[in-house]
Amino acid sequence: MWRRIFAARKAPIRPAAAPRSVAVVADVPATVDAGPPLAVVEDRFHRFVLGLPEATNGAASPAELATLRRLEAIGERFDVSGLPRLPSVLPQLLRALKNDNLGGNQLATMIGRDPVLVGEVMRVAGSAHFRTAQPIHSLQHAVVLLGRDSLRQVATLHVMKPILQASAGMRGHMAGPWLWEHAERCAHAAAFVGRHGGCDPFEAFLAGMVCHTGTGAIVRLLDQEAPTTLGPFSPAFLAGCMRIGARLSLRAVRHWEMPANVLVALGERADPQLAPGSALGKALACADALAMVQLLVERGLLGAGLDYSRTWPPHFPAPVLLRGQQDLRRQFTPAQV
């Protein structure tokens, strides 16, 4: 069953744009209307992902509580052997990229074992962001041009996109594309915010990319286990489902042998009773919220002109998160033509 839940399919990858420096900006004027609380943003995001209407009641019904208990039991029996293994080239490549003694030709040989990854590296190296006066004439040339940080991001995006995009949604609604769009934004925001908290930029990027892996499993389970008589789901029920999804995300990253700091951050995210204590856990909590707001604004489900300073988790100074919000808008909001 879990193999079906996490089934992957091939898809072309579009990596997130490389981070750019952001100028310090003034605080939002007091006359700007405040954005909604974080709990409201999360509920609206999850309804968007699942294709659900607005809730008609706040408390969980007896039928919803019974469904939650059933989902909890299924989650406890979660079998990590049903998860797809990450391609062997990814952990090998990530380890190699930490070795400063490896040259571009050795990295190119390793990447060359995955034809799809080769195509993605060549495509990104030829993009407008990296384009040079001379055409890219070889994979080794592309590897040197991208550099280690960009190579790690390209490799991670290449592997995670089909896993996240494969998530089917409620009653035929496709949740996977929205989970992927959130993952791109969350990874970008985590790397941006994490730099202000002393985090390794790639570990922050990786945490943001994988933090909703379990949400895809919950989406499929709800389609299988939730009776249609439950209606649009109460906020309390939906929040309970997403807590189960966070625990499944933690089990997934353990199975994939992600870095220790990523495991700690995902473990903190899976325990809603405790505020995150690690630097990466704090950065991930803020990046998740930033990415949700950005995606909802892009889809017209939240106002772009609201003051979200009281929406963000209180783990970083408000000016840092405001700059992170503006950086996301610059990177991901489509240009008006």
KOLNU-582448 format. One record per residue: residue in three letters; z, x, y of N, C-alpha, C, CB in turn. Coordinates in steps of 0.001 Angstrom, whole numbers, padded with zeros to 6 digits, always signed. Glycine has a CB too. Layout:
residues N
alaZXYZXYZXYZXY/...
***
This chain:
residues 337
met+000000+000832-001218+000000+000000+000000+000000+000865+001267+001228-000940+000007/trp+000824+001952+001216+000902+002788+002429-000384+003545+002669+002059+003772+002328/arg-001107+003819+001590-002398+004495+001794-003352+003602+002574-003029+004888+000441/arg-003268+002261+002298-004107+001331+003059-003637+001236+004499-004099-000058+002410/ile-002306+001261+004672-001752+001126+006027-002207+002262+006921-000224+001083+005982/phe-002218+003482+006351-002561+004649+007167-003984+005125+006892-001572+005786+006906/ala-004831+004234+006382-006211+004627+006064-006899+005158+007299-007005+003442+005485/ala-007644+006224+007142-008336+006839+008280-009827+006671+008118-007976+008333+008412/arg-010522+006774+009220-011978+006767+009170-012494+007766+010183-012551+005349+009444/lys-013679+008258+009911-014263+009268+010784-014649+008649+012105-015478+009924+010128/ala-014446+009389+013166-014848+008900+014486-015022+010098+015389-013802+007897+015077/pro-015942+010035+016331-016092+011134+017285-014881+011209+018187-017369+010965+018122/ile-014501+012415+018585-013280+012625+019354-013629+012958+020787-012424+013740+018737/arg-012915+012359+021711-013027+012764+023111-011681+013305+023540-013477+011574+024026/pro-011532+014655+023668-010225+015201+024002-009826+014852+025415-010215+016698+023821/ala-008514+014866+025620-007998+014624+026969-008411+015761+027885-006459+014471+026957/ala-008615+015439+029130-009006+016453+030100-007894+017468+030280-009360+015810+031442/ala-008263+018710+030597-007259+019735+030822-006413+019384+032035-007918+021105+031006/pro-005067+019694+031952-004201+019354+033073-004616+020060+034344-002770+019692+032748/arg-004443+019393+035448-004744+019985+036747-003492+019956+037601-005908+019240+037449/ser-003405+020850+038541-002250+020858+039423-002282+019634+040318-002210+022144+040264/val-001084+019159+040653-000957+017942+041432-000115+018231+042669-000333+016804+040588/ala-000592+017807+043807+000133+018032+045052+001366+017151+045128-000771+017774+046250/val+002418+017639+045807+003622+016851+046023+003297+015713+046987+004781+017737+046572/val+003773+014545+046663+003487+013372+047471+004778+012760+047960+002672+012347+046682/ala+004673+011935+048973+005845+011276+049520+006282+010148+048612+005566+010752+050925/asp+007547+009739+048731+008046+008614+047952+007316+007342+048353+009566+008448+048141/val+007268+006385+047429+006620+005109+047700+007409+004368+048782+006512+004251+046401/pro+006763+003786+049778+007486+003065+050816+008329+001943+050238+006518+002509+051837/ala+009426+001636+050925+010352+000620+050439+009740-000767+050455+011611+000627+051265/thr+008668-000965+051214+008057-002290+051321+007206-002647+050100+007206-002363+052571/val+006918-001653+049219+006096-001912+048041+006933-002667+047012+005540-000584+047441/asp+006339-003701+046409+007052-004476+045401+007387-003601+044198+006218-005693+044965/ala+008556-003854+043612+009005-003078+042465+008290-003529+041201+010519-003200+042291/gly+007998-002574+040335+007424-002894+039039+008467-003502+038125+006822-001655+038400/pro+008051-004064+037002+008992-004712+036092+009879-003697+035379+008240-005549+035070/pro+011015-004137+034823+011865-003246+034028+011110-002691+032821+013126-003988+033561/leu+011610-001591+032285+010939-000939+031177+010827-001858+029963+011672+000332+030803/ala+011847-002650+029679+011798-003551+028526+010647-004539+028646+013120-004306+028383/val+010367-005004+029852+009256-005938+030078+007923-005217+029876+009330-006551+031508/val+007827-003981+030363+006596-003197+030183+006332-002973+028695+006696-001833+030926/glu+007368-002594+027956+007205-002350+026525+006747-003618+025795+008521-001838+025921/asp+007377-004744+026117+006995-006001+025472+005543-006358+025791+007931-007140+025916/arg+005152-006175+027042+003783-006496+027430+002790-005557+026750+003626-006419+028952/phe+003135-004289+026633+002266-003328+025954+002087-003691+024481+002837-001911+026080/his+003192-004010+023810+003095-004327+022384+002299-005610+022157+004493-004463+021771/arg+002419-006572+023046+001625-007798+022914+000144-007504+023149+002120-008876+023905/phe-000131-006618+024072-001517-006217+024309-002091-005543+023068-001612-005273+025525/val-001335-004614+022465-001809-003893+021287-002048-004843+020125-000808-002812+020883/leu-001145-005805+019932-001252-006716+018804-002113-007946+019090+000113-007151+018388/gly-002538-008113+020332-003329-009287+020668-002517-010565+020658-004475-009418+019718/leu-001262-010480+021121-000354-011626+021094-000246-012262+022475+001035-011201+020596/pro-000005-013564+022538+000248-014220+023833+001657-013937+024315+000029-015738+023727/glu+001947-014373+025528+003296-014236+026080+004294-015019+025236+003337-014719+027545/ala+005542-014547+025219+006584-015214+024443+007005-016515+025119+007799-014288+024264/thr+007417-017471+024296+007935-018737+024825+009449-018790+024779+007361-019909+024050/asn+010074-017846+024070+011531-017777+024040+011944-016320+023889+012115-018645+022885/gly+013189-016007+024307+013627-014623+024313+014342-014192+023048+014512-014395+025467/ala+015154-015071+022470+015943-014704+021303+015122-014833+020030+017196-015570+021212/ala+015479-014029+019029+014795-014098+017740+015235-015347+016984+015076-012829+016899/ser+014292-016045+016391+014582-017245+015601+015103-016837+014226+013317-018140+015464/pro+015724-017780+013481+016152-017457+012112+015009-016950+011236+016775-018678+011465/ala+013813-017531+011385+012672-017072+010594+012280-015643+010967+011478-018014+010788/glu+012360-015321+012255+012049-013955+012690+013092-012975+012167+011973-013878+014227/leu+014347-013339+012185+015400-012463+011672+015197-012199+010177+016792-013086+011922/ala+014784-013232+009446+014518-013049+008024+013328-012108+007818+014253-014407+007346/thr+012303-012242+008645+011142-011356+008543+011520-009922+008884+010017-011836+009467/leu+012376-009750+009888+012834-008406+010242+013570-007752+009079+013741-008460+011474/arg+014425-008525+008408+015151-007966+007260+014176-007547+006162+016167-008993+006706/arg+013133-008321+005971+012132-007969+004968+011384-006700+005370+011143-009126+004768/leu+011038-006593+006634+010355-005388+007110+011260-004164+007028+009876-005584+008547/glu+012542-004346+007324+013500-003245+007192+013539-002745+005754+014907-003691+007639/ala+013568-003673+004816+013615-003286+003412+012346-002537+003005+013806-004520+002528/ile+011208-003011+003469+009956-002319+003161+009966-000913+003768+008741-003128+003688/gly+010473-000830+005002+010543+000475+005653+011435+001451+004912+011036+000319+007063/glu+012521+000955+004333+013414+001826+003575+012743+002361+002316+014687+001079+003207/arg+011781+001618+001790+011081+002056+000582+009811+002852+000923+010722+000842-000289/phe+009662+003195+002172+008472+003908+002649+008215+005154+001806+008631+004295+004133/asp+007029+005261+001267+006645+006370+000390+005686+007288+001139+005991+005847-000926/val+006186+008457+001523+005352+009364+002322+004160+009885+001541+006178+010531+002822/ser+004198+009786+000208+003054+010263-000565+001815+009408-000322+003392+010276-002050/gly+002010+008196+000228+000874+007353+000554+000222+007688+001872+001292+005944+000567/leu+000816+008605+002649+000225+009009+003916-000923+009979+003683+001281+009642+004825/pro-001933+009940+004541-002998+010945+004422-002462+012322+004777-004198+010588+005331/arg-002843+013314+004023-002483+014681+004371-003370+015151+005521-002619+015626+003141/leu-002786+015909+006420-003597+016490+007478-004514+017544+006869-002706+017103+008595/pro-005735+017652+007360-006638+018691+006837-005979+020060+006905-007966+018706+007623/ser-006142+020848+005869-005456+022144+005797-005816+023052+006954-005783+022836+004496/val-006999+022841+007536-007413+023716+008623-006505+023555+009843-008863+023431+009006/leu-005884+022363+010036-005090+022161+011244-003837+023027+011254-004705+020701+011377/pro-002918+022916+010257-001738+023788+010327-002087+025262+010316-000812+023494+009181/gln-003143+025624+009565-003556+027029+009552-004009+027466+010940-004684+027253+008530/leu-004777+026612+011580-005285+026957+012902-004159+027015+013929-006344+025951+013342/leu-003223+026063+013865-002121+026061+014824-001252+027302+014656-001272+024796+014661/arg-001025+027718+013416-000264+028955+013196-001041+030159+013706+000067+029133+011703/ala-002341+030165+013450-003158+031295+013881-003194+031423+015399-004570+031155+013342/leu-003182+030287+016087-003267+030315+017547-002002+030865+018196-003542+028926+018074/lys-000918+030993+017401+000293+031635+017916+000256+033148+017740+001520+031069+017224/asn-000735+033630+017013-000864+035055+016739-001824+035671+017749-001354+035301+015286/asp-001287+036408+018672-002109+037002+019730-003041+038090+019213-001223+037574+020809/asn-002808+038544+017982-003633+039626+017453-004949+039136+016842-002855+040394+016418/leu-005058+037814+016638-006296+037282+016073-007363+037164+017156-006048+035911+015414/gly-008559+037649+016840-009649+037593+017797-010454+036316+017671-010550+038780+017624/gly-011387+036139+018618-012211+034938+018642-013055+034768+017395-013098+034958+019839/asn-013507+035886+016793-014339+035776+015596-013543+035263+014409-014960+037122+015259/gln-012260+035658+014299-011421+035181+013201-011103+033692+013368-010118+035999+013127/leu-010818+033282+014610-010561+031864+014863-011815+031045+014602-010075+031647+016307/ala-012966+031575+014991-014224+030859+014766-014485+030684+013270-015398+031608+015429/thr-014155+031696+012467-014328+031589+011014-013450+030483+010446-014000+032928+010328/met-012224+030381+010925-011305+029348+010451-011795+027957+010853-009892+029592+011006/ile-012215+027809+012101-012721+026508+012574-013994+026133+011838-012981+026540+014097/gly-014787+027121+011476-016052+026866+010811-015935+026195+009458-016775+028128+010654/arg-014713+026116+008901-014516+025436+007616-014585+023923+007753-013180+025831+007014/asp-014492+023422+008976-014520+021973+009216-015722+021668+010105-013177+021468+009882/pro-016822+021195+009548-018034+020977+010350-017832+020020+011517-019129+020451+009472/val-017014+018977+011319-016793+018039+012408-016028+018705+013550-016035+016807+011906/leu-015040+019533+013199-014292+020261+014229-015193+021244+014959-013100+021000+013609/val-016101+021861+014245-017068+022764+014892-017851+022014+015962-018041+023374+013845/gly-018355+020835+015603-019113+020046+016571-018288+019658+017771-019657+018814+015921/glu-017012+019344+017550-016155+018943+018668-015862+020121+019586-014845+018345+018150/val-015602+021289+019007-015353+022480+019820-016591+022810+020661-014970+023688+018920/met-017759+022727+020069-018978+023024+020817-019209+021985+021911-020187+023077+019872/arg-018910+020723+021601-019118+019667+022607-018195+019855+023800-018890+018279+021988/val-016917+020139+023531-015960+020301+024632-016293+021544+025449-014517+020389+024092/ala-016659+022629+024770-017002+023864+025492-018210+023658+026397-017282+025004+024502/gly-019102+022755+026030-020274+022484+026856-020069+021397+027888-021411+022115+025993/ser-018841+020837+027967-018575+019773+028926-018507+020317+030342-017279+019056+028579/ala-018494+019416+031300-018508+019818+032709-017286+020654+033067-018573+018588+033609/his-016146+020388+032419-014923+021116+032763-015040+022601+032433-013728+020514+032029/phe-015738+022961+031340-015813+024354+030899-017181+024978+031143-015473+024445+029434/arg-018131+024198+031615-019512+024680+031690-019607+025945+032542-020428+023588+032264/thr-020366+026904+032047-020593+028163+032765-022078+028312+033066-020077+029380+031940/ala-022391+029389+033775-023798+029630+034133-024633+029931+032892-023909+030794+035136/gln-023990+030508+031866-024704+030854+030643-024465+029788+029577-024264+032241+030129/pro-025477+029378+028822-025293+028385+027764-024404+028927+026645-026650+027957+027197/ile-023712+028019+025950-022882+028406+024814-023809+028763+023655-021885+027258+024415/his-023758+030004+023196-024725+030459+022195-024134+030588+020804-025302+031775+022607/ser-022796+030432+020651-022193+030553+019329-020823+029889+019323-022079+032034+018910/leu-020322+029634+018116-018978+029082+017982-017941+030056+018520-018678+028742+016519/gln-018119+031338+018278-017171+032337+018793-017136+032303+020319-017550+033756+018300/his-018300+032164+020938-018372+032061+022397-017593+030840+022874-019844+031980+022869/ala-017749+029711+022184-017036+028488+022564-015532+028659+022409-017516+027303+021719/val-015103+029327+021327-013672+029550+021084-013065+030379+022205-013451+030250+019728/val-013725+031434+022591-013213+032288+023668-013186+031538+024991-014067+033555+023803/leu-014204+030739+025243-014283+029996+026502-013157+028964+026602-015650+029301+026629/leu-012879+028251+025512-011847+027215+025557-010456+027803+025719-011899+026370+024303/gly-010167+028892+025040-008818+029445+025087-007910+028749+024082-008239+029322+026497/arg-006748+029314+023851-005862+028856+022784-005285+027471+023048-004739+029840+022598/asp-004869+027203+024269-004250+025904+024555-005248+024764+024337-003714+025869+026001/ser-006450+024922+024853-007453+023869+024685-007874+023723+023235-008671+024156+025546/leu-007936+024823+022492-008300+024742+021081-007258+023939+020302-008446+026151+020481/arg-005985+024157+020598-004936+023409+019896-005050+021919+020199-003536+023929+020295/gln-005348+021589+021439-005484+020175+021787-006709+019557+021119-005574+020008+023305/val-007818+020260+021124-009040+019739+020500-008807+019502+019010-010227+020718+020711/ala-008151+020458+018342-007911+020320+016903-006992+019135+016612-007301+021611+016335/thr-005956+018956+017417-005022+017851+017195-005696+016506+017438-003797+017996+018104/leu-006461+016399+018504-007178+015162+018789-008156+014828+017668-007920+015270+020123/his-008834+015832+017169-009810+015653+016099-009162+015052+014861-010469+016986+015751/val-007930+015475+014546-007256+015013+013339-006607+013645+013537-006208+016024+012910/met-005966+013422+014693-005151+012225+014870-005953+010985+015247-004118+012477+015914/lys-007092+011145+015867-007824+009960+016331-008183+008998+015204-009083+010386+017040/pro-008771+009451+014096-009105+008485+013043-007885+007834+012418-009906+009160+011969/ile-006745+008542+012365-005534+007955+011794-005043+006809+012663-004434+009017+011641/leu-005004+007019+013967-004521+005974+014867-005536+004851+015020-004194+006563+016229/gln-006797+005179+015073-007810+004155+015302-008003+003236+014100-009121+004806+015654/ala-007536+003652+012930-007743+002845+011730-006798+001655+011647-007578+003701+010504/ser-005868+001491+012596-004873+000425+012525-005496-000920+012864-003706+000718+013469/ala-005561-001811+011882-006008-003181+012142-004866-003956+012772-006495-003878+010837/gly-005176-004964+013541-004154-005722+014243-003940-007103+013664-004511-005838+015683/met-003176-007890+014398-002799-009216+013945-004013-010125+013821-001785-009826+014891/arg-004178-010709+012617-005215-011711+012377-006595-011250+012845-004850-013006+013072/gly-006904-009982+012525-008225-009472+012849-008330-008731+014168-009171-010580+012859/his-007317-008839+015054-007354-008101+016319-007207-006612+016027-006232-008590+017291/met-008074-005794+016603-008044-004356+016337-007085-003653+017278-009443-003754+016469/ala-005976-003160+016729-004977-002463+017532-005303-000981+017680-003601-002629+016914/gly-006051-000412+016722-006272+001026+016696-006826+001624+017977-007179+001345+015602/pro-007872+001050+018577-008391+001645+019819-007361+001715+020932-009578+000863+020301/trp-006484+000704+021024-005475+000721+022090-004377+001727+021781-004868-000678+022281/leu-004002+001867+020493-003030+002894+020131-003587+004279+020437-002652+002785+018642/trp-004888+004467+020215-005487+005764+020513-005505+006024+022022-006913+005837+019944/glu-005880+005015+022797-005903+005210+024245-004509+005526+024773-006464+003966+024944/his-003497+004852+024233-002129+005177+024638-001782+006606+024232-001126+004184+024013/ala-002157+007021+023010-001827+008363+022535-002424+009433+023439-002321+008555+021104/glu-003669+009252+023862-004288+010213+024779-003475+010349+026061-005724+009788+025111/arg-003096+009207+026625-002362+009212+027892-000941+009736+027712-002326+007806+028489/cys-000325+009369+026602+001043+009816+026354+001094+011325+026132+001633+009085+025142/ala+000137+011856+025377+000095+013301+025153-000114+014049+026459-001013+013658+024162/his-001021+013548+027284-001274+014185+028578-000031+014135+029460-002455+013507+029291/ala+000612+012961+029518+001802+012807+030361+002957+013647+029839+002218+011336+030436/ala+003117+013736+028515+004216+014518+027950+004067+016000+028294+004277+014331+026426/ala+002826+016504+028213+002599+017902+028590+002891+018118+030070+001154+018319+028272/phe+002498+017149+030918+002732+017258+032355+004223+017227+032674+002012+016131+033098/val+004923+016221+032159+006351+016071+032450+007153+017177+031775+006858+014690+031990/gly+006753+017531+030549+007500+018534+029800+007576+019874+030500+006890+018716+028457/arg+006553+020216+031261+006595+021488+031988+007760+021540+032971+005282+021714+032733/his+008161+020377+033493+009285+020342+034429+010628+020369+033701+009198+019098+035308/gly+010615+020198+032382+011853+020240+031612+011963+021455+030720+011974+019013+030782/gly+011069+022403+030882+011129+023625+030089+010592+023477+028681+012525+024103+030023/cys+009781+022454+028410+009229+022237+027069+007981+023096+026864+008894+020741+026852/asp+007729+023408+025613+006451+024023+025274+005360+022986+025507+006437+024544+023793/pro+004341+023286+026305+003337+022267+026640+002627+021682+025432+002318+022849+027563/phe+002328+022512+024430+001624+021968+023280+002544+021109+022415+001028+023095+022451/glu+003800+021510+022240+004723+020669+021488+004891+019324+022175+006082+021361+021331/ala+004941+019323+023504+005028+018055+024231+003764+017229+024018+005254+018304+025735/phe+002619+017873+024098+001343+017182+023856+001330+016571+022455+000147+018161+024027/leu+001766+017335+021468+001773+016881+020079+002720+015699+019894+002173+018029+019145/ala+003910+015763+020497+004872+014660+020382+004299+013374+020971+006192+015020+021088/gly+003656+013490+022122+003051+012312+022726+001925+011741+021892+002541+012643+024091/met+001194+012599+021205+000069+012158+020397+000521+011371+019168-000759+013353+019971/val+001642+011761+018544+002021+011179+017249+003126+010138+017352+002458+012269+016313/cys+003669+009887+018551+004895+009087+018628+004700+007638+018200+005434+009118+020029/his+003482+007107+018254+003248+005718+017842+002493+005631+016511+002466+004975+018926/thr+002548+006693+015708+001894+006654+014404+002429+005504+013556+002088+007983+013672/gly+003736+005318+013560+004339+004249+012774+004029+002865+013297+005809+004431+012724/thr+003677+002764+014563+003317+001460+015116+002092+000902+014396+003048+001566+016633/gly+001159+001775+014042-000005+001320+013298+000379+000701+011965-000958+002466+013075/ala+001392+001284+011298+001858+000712+010035+002507-000643+010255+002841+001656+009351/ile+003302-000770+011309+003963-002041+011603+002931-003125+011916+004943-001879+012783/val+001897-002769+012636+000839-003740+012945+000258-004305+011655-000280-003086+013800/arg-000040-003428+010697-000600-003889+009424+000427-004705+008635-001079-002691+008585/leu+001684-004295+008638+002711-005023+007901+002935-006418+008477+004016-004242+007911/leu+002899-006521+009785+003061-007837+010395+001931-008773+009967+003102-007717+011929/asp+000750-008230+009862-000382-009051+009432-000196-009521+007988-001698-008264+009569/gln+000481-008692+007180+000677-009012+005775+001921-009856+005529+000762-007747+004973/glu+002992-009589+006288+004298-010154+005958+004751-011283+006876+005314-009079+005985/ala+004248-011344+008111+004746-012341+009057+004000-013658+008874+004601-011837+010508/pro+004688-014731+008575+004009-016028+008441+003467-016502+009782+004968-017082+007863/thr+002384-017240+009716+001775-017739+010955+002683-018711+011689+000450-018414+010654/thr+003662-019290+010992+004582-020232+011638+005529-019553+012615+005385-020966+010593/leu+005564-018210+012628+006455-017519+013569+005981-017681+015005+006550-016034+013221/gly+004733-018016+015222+004257-018189+016593+003994-016860+017276+005261-018985+017396/pro+004160-016795+018611+003783-015594+019370+004789-014450+019294+003584-015957+020796/phe+005906-014617+018609+006967-013617+018476+007831-013560+019747+006358-012227+018181/ser+009123-013551+019549+010049-013388+020668+010131-011910+021042+011459-013946+020312/pro+010522-011591+022288+010706-010176+022653+011699-009457+021764+011160-010068+024083/ala+012780-010145+021361+013777-009506+020503+013185-009140+019141+014988-010429+020319/phe+012386-010040+018580+011753-009758+017281+010757-008612+017408+011044-011018+016734/leu+009938-008637+018447+008932-007595+018613+009586-006235+018842+008000-007936+019778/ala+010667-006206+019618+011388-004946+019832+011965-004429+018517+012515-005135+020870/gly+012470-005334+017664+012979-004916+016368+011897-004325+015488+013622-006075+015669/cys+010726-004909+015530+009593-004374+014772+009241-002965+015230+008374-005289+014914/met+009260-002752+016529+008876-001444+017047+009939-000388+016755+008623-001527+018547/arg+011193-000799+016599+012218+000161+016180+011941+000632+014743+013640-000474+016283/ile+011504-000288+013897+011108+000106+012543+009910+001047+012616+010772-001140+011676/gly+008954+000732+013479+007791+001592+013651+008163+002995+014094+006848+000985+014647/ala+009176+003119+014965+009615+004444+015419+010186+005256+014257+010668+004308+016538/arg+010902+004588+013355+011441+005310+012193+010316+005736+011250+012464+004432+011435/leu+009292+004891+011121+008144+005278+010300+007378+006448+010923+007207+004081+010108/ser+007311+006481+012254+006676+007624+012926+007415+008908+012594+006641+007412+014454/leu+008751+008857+012583+009547+010041+012264+009260+010512+010843+011047+009746+012436/arg+009175+009582+009904+008896+009986+008529+007496+010586+008411+009042+008789+007580/ala+006561+010055+009184+005202+010589+009138+005167+012032+009629+004258+009722+009978/val+005827+012325+010750+005756+013693+011287+006523+014670+010404+006312+013738+012721/arg+007558+014198+009709+008219+015061+008726+007262+015396+007584+009495+014381+008174/his+006540+014389+007140+005577+014586+006061+004493+015576+006470+004947+013252+005657/trp+004120+015543+007735+003073+016430+008230+003602+017787+008675+002354+015776+009372/glu+004912+018001+008515+005525+019295+008824+005239+019738+010255+005029+020354+007850/met+005481+018803+011180+005326+019114+012593+006421+020084+013052+005360+017823+013434/pro+006262+020735+014205+007279+021670+014687+008652+021023+014824+006858+022246+016019/ala+009704+021838+014718+011083+021344+014714+011413+020546+015974+012053+022507+014577/asn+010975+021015+017132+011281+020306+018377+010633+018919+018416+010815+021129+019579/val+009467+018795+017817+008804+017486+017748+009595+016549+016842+007346+017631+017233/leu+010093+017070+015741+010909+016251+014837+012174+015770+015528+011271+017040+013576/val+012816+016633+016291+014033+016235+017008+013713+015126+018010+014665+017453+017735/ala+012642+015295+018769+012270+014291+019778+011950+012951+019136+011068+014773+020595/leu+011212+012956+018023+010894+011711+017327+012141+011101+016693+009826+011957+016256/gly+013085+011950+016246+014344+011443+015716+015164+010746+016785+015146+012569+015106/glu+015184+011301+017973+015893+010658+019085+015231+009339+019471+015945+011594+020301/arg+013923+009320+019435+013207+008087+019763+013483+006989+018737+011703+008354+019847/ala+013743+007381+017487+013971+006404+016428+015384+005831+016448+013703+007034+015089/asp+016267+006365+017295+017645+005878+017379+017854+005236+018745+018671+007035+017145/pro+017663+003920+018874+017747+003276+020189+019154+003214+020754+017199+001894+020107/gln+020160+003534+019930+021548+003472+020401+021924+004699+021232+022500+003341+019212/leu+021141+005760+021128+021459+007010+021810+020353+007387+022780+021680+008136+020797/ala+020744+007842+023951+019768+008377+024900+019310+009741+024396+020372+008483+026343/pro+018045+010109+024610+017577+011418+024136+018368+012548+024771+016087+011596+024434/gly+018685+013546+023957+019451+014682+024449+018631+015945+024598+020592+014947+023541/ser+017550+016069+023842+016715+017267+023928+015752+017163+025106+015934+017479+022617/ala+015313+018320+025580+014355+018327+026689+013065+017613+026296+014048+019770+027128/leu+012588+017842+025069+011348+017203+024638+011551+015709+024421+010828+017856+023354/gly+012730+015308+023916+013003+013885+023753+012984+013147+025073+014332+013684+023080/lys+013540+013765+026122+013530+013152+027455+012110+013070+028003+014424+013948+028424/ala+011350+014147+027832+009961+014142+028316+009145+013094+027588+009316+015524+028139/leu+009362+012928+026272+008601+011953+025496+008929+010528+025925+008879+012128+024005/ala+010208+010244+026178+010593+008892+026614+009892+008535+027921+012128+008789+026788/cys+009837+009478+028846+009178+009212+030131+007671+009114+029962+009519+010307+031149/ala+007095+009989+029138+005644+009972+028938+005187+008680+028268+005212+011173+028100/asp+005968+008173+027328+005630+006917+026660+005547+005785+027674+006665+006584+025569/ala+006549+005730+028572+006553+004684+029600+005393+004869+030579+007888+004687+030362/leu+005146+006099+031006+004037+006366+031916+002703+005937+031307+003995+007852+032277/ala+002516+006243+030023+001260+005906+029360+001094+004396+029200+001187+006583+027998/met+002187+003695+028883+002109+002238+028767+001684+001615+030092+003462+001658+028317/val+002338+002030+031174+002006+001471+032488+000563+001783+032844+002952+002021+033571/gln+000136+003026+032620-001232+003411+032969-002250+002560+032231-001466+004886+032661/leu-002056+002375+030926-003019+001603+030142-003019+000130+030565-002703+001724+028642/leu-001844-000429+030838-001771-001831+031263-002385-002027+032648-000313-002311+031265/val-002208-001051+033530-002838-001135+034853-004361-001090+034701-002344+000024+035778/glu-004858-000189+033867-006300-000086+033652-006883-001403+033129-006607+001051+032670/arg-006114-002110+032322-006587-003363+031723-006246-004587+032565-005997-003527+030341/gly-005717-004368+033763-005436-005471+034663-004223-006297+034290-006605-006349+034731/leu-003328-005741+033464-002143-006469+033025-000894-006087+033800-001914-006235+031562/leu-001004-005093+034661+000056-004699+035598-000608-004313+036915+000926-003508+035026/gly+000134-004455+037992-000407-004125+039298-000406-002632+039571+000370-004831+040363/ala-001523-002122+040064-001627-000693+040362-000793-000305+041572-003078-000308+040594/gly-000548-001246+042490+000139-000915+043729+001644-001112+043704-000423-001717+044815/leu+002236-001326+042544+003681-001541+042465+004436-000217+042461+004033-002349+041213/asp+005705-000284+042835+006590+000877+042798+007300+000873+041447+007622+000858+043988/tyr+006950+001821+040596+007502+001859+039241+008690+002827+039128+006412+002260+038248/ser+009245+003257+040240+010320+004248+040181+011536+003744+039420+010730+004650+041577/arg+011758+002427+039407+012892+001870+038666+012495+001446+037254+013475+000678+039417/thr+011240+001649+036908+010771+001361+035550+010992+002548+034631+009291+000981+035562/trp+010828+003757+035161+010879+004951+034322+012284+005206+033789+010394+006162+035102/pro+012401+005776+032578+013707+006230+032079+014293+007279+033034+013573+006819+030635/pro+015625+007307+033199+016236+008160+034224+016464+009597+033753+017553+007565+034662/his+015427+010228+033197+015601+011565+032645+015015+012665+033525+014976+011631+031288/phe+014181+012289+034507+013565+013258+035398+013638+012708+036816+012090+013559+034981/pro+013609+013575+037815+013603+013089+039206+012403+012173+039454+013575+014279+040198/ala+012618+011160+040274+011554+010189+040558+010281+010845+041090+012048+009162+041560/pro+010344+011856+041983+009095+012473+042460+008266+013107+041341+009411+013526+043500/val+008932+013679+040330+008197+014267+039199+007423+013195+038454+009160+014989+038234/leu+008066+012052+038203+007413+010981+037462+006327+010311+038300+008442+009948+037010/leu+006531+010254+039604+005484+009720+040470+004250+010610+040433+005993+009582+041910/arg+004457+011928+040439+003319+012844+040334+002658+012721+038960+003770+014301+040583/gly+003467+012514+037924+002897+012296+036605+002053+011031+036545+003995+012228+035575/gln+002530+009974+037206+001776+008718+037263+000450+008933+037995+002607+007610+037964/gln+000479+009639+039097-000746+009877+039857-001712+010773+039088-000415+010505+041210/asp-001167+011732+038330-002023+012599+037530-002726+011796+036432-001201+013746+036914/leu-002020+010867+035800-002647+010008+034796-003764+009174+035412-001604+009093+034148/arg-003513+008626+036578-004550+007816+037230-005780+008655+037535-004011+007187+038523/arg-005549+009880+037963-006686+010750+038305-007480+011111+037044-006192+012043+039018/gln-006785+011305+035934-007457+011745+034710-008115+010610+033952-006479+012436+033811/phe-007552+009400+034004-007997+008361+033087-008573+007112+033733-006881+007971+032242/thr-008299+006863+034996-008867+005663+035618-010358+005880+035828-008159+005335+036973/pro-011216+004980+035324-012663+005176+035479-013055+005206+036953-013440+004062+034750/ala-013994+006047+037281-014480+006137+038659-015233+004863+039018-015390+007380+038847/gln-015034+004383+040229-015737+003192+040703-017156+003582+041139-014959+002519+041882/val-018137+002783+040725-019520+003092+041093-020082+001913+041866-020393+003404+039834/
***
